[in-house]
């Protein structure tokens, strides 16, 4: 990872349903970059039910990926909102300190 900061895994979740032979693994990792923070989401979904398992995985994967995309878009929007500087007058109102203190 040349040119990037150290990657730190912040979340790993594994789910295995042995009865049907299905599984899901997802991982979120954060990396420091010169221009901010990079969030990488990776995952895997699988099933052992031959053709039916492949069809099931395809159907579930589409909705799973869509849900992850929506969640990450919400996270990015909130992070960008929080990263905006607070105007001095608003900060003064929030803290009770005079403007320019």
N, C-alpha and C positions, 0 to 999 in steps of 0.2 A: 504494500500500500504506500508507494512512494508519493510524497507530497500531501499526504493526509495524516491527520492525528491518529492517536490510538483509538481503536474501536472498543466500545464497552457494551456488552450484552446487557440489556435492561429487562428483558422479558423472554422467557421460553416456556412454551406450553405444549405438552404432548397429551394426546387423547387416543386411547386404543380400546376398541370394542372387539374383544376376542371372539364372541359368538358369531359375528358376521365377518370377521377378518378385516374390518375397516380401521383406518388410523388417520390421524391428522397431527401435524407438527407445525408450529409456527414460532418464529423468533424475531424479536425487535432488537436492533443494535443502533447505538448512537456513536457517531464519530465527530471529533472536532475538526473543523476546516477553517482556513483563513477567513472565509466569508460567512461563517456561521456554523451551524450544526447540521450534520447529515443523519437522517433517520432511514434505516434500511429494514424493510420487512420482508422476510422470506418464509416460505411455507411449503408443505407437501401434504397431499391428500391421496390416499390409496385404498384399494379394496381387493379382496381375493375371490370375488364371486364370478370369475370368468367374464363372459360378455355382459351379464347383468351388472356385475361390479363395475365394469368400465363405463357403462351407461350411467349408473348411479353416480359414479365419481364425476363424470362430465357435467351432469345436471347440478350436483351439489357444488362443484368447484366454481361454476359461473356465479351462483348466488353468494358463495363465500367470498370470492374475489371482489364482487360488487360491494359487499358489506365492508370489507377491509378498506377499499378505496374511499368509501364515504366516511368511514371513521378517521382515516388518515387526513382527508381533506378538512374535516372539522378540527383535528388537532393542529394542522398547519395554520388554519385561519385564526384559531385562538392564540397560538404562539406568536403569530405576527402581530395580532392586536395587542398582546401584552408587551411586545418588544418596542412598541412605539413610545417615544419619550412623552412624559407627562408635562403639559404646559405649566410654567411657573405659577400662574394664578390658581390652577387646579391643585397643584401640589401644596401651595400655601393653604388652600381651603381644607385639604385632606389632613394636613399635619398641624394646622393652627399656627404655623410660623409665618412671619412676614415674608412677602415676595422678595427674593434675592438674598435671603438669609444665608 
